[in-house]
Amino acid sequence: MAEIEGVREWLDRSAEFLRGQMRWFGAQLVPGSAPYVVIPKHPSQVDWADPPRHRFEALANLSGPPDPSRADRAAQVLHTAGWAVQVQRDPQAPTVVIVRGDREGYCLQARIEDGYGGIVLLGETPNIQLYQPDPPSARPAPAVTADTVSDGAVLCYECDGQGLCPTCHGTGWTKAPTATGRHRCRTCQGSRVCPICGGAGELRITELSDDDRIHYPHIS
């Protein structure tokens, strides 16, 4: 897929903005600190939309003396700066408080553990489509037809000789319930080929199981 012009540059700028916000946030939680923010070189794919969306994700670690009021301070700092704030306990680690701020698609998180001085900061840029959607492609010719099927073989009853997964038609994915989403095809698990014939488009008569033969009543 071709990139949408200007989006990568926008993502790069967003990553730098996020870096600055995380450094600011860290300095508010541990005065005098200058957290080192790690942001990968390339954005991450975040879903199976068509085309998929991407974002940058950031990580920083802070260390300071334990402070039982730190979670409250983190929430107040974000709220005062205009972030929509959520505070909750991590269901997988009940001693960890997660303070999350959301604003204009950006996300900041501080993970603060009771009685522990370390703080984990996490950040995300907004999700955005990086690539142009693929143009509709012509359906490929079948792997075999009634005229080209091999001697001693029959057309696959599942794909009728196409060799492609009959559920996703060879794309490897199917539309999700949402208008723009998609997910890996459950029939072929993304392999794109028919799961019965393995892409051959035909089945050897001598290898047909009793269940297979039900689809070919003309074969004794």
Secondary structure, DSSP 8 states (H G I E B T S, - for coil): --B-TTHHHHHHHHHHHHHHHHHHHHHHHSTT-----B--SS-EE----SS-EEE-EEEEEEE----TTHHHHHHHHHHHTT-EEEEEEETTEEEEEEEEEEETTEEEEEEEETT--EEEEEEE---EE-B-----------S--TTT--TTEEE-TTTTT--B-TTTTTSSEEE-SSSS-EEE-TTTTT--B-TTTTTSSEEEGGG--HHHHTT-TT--
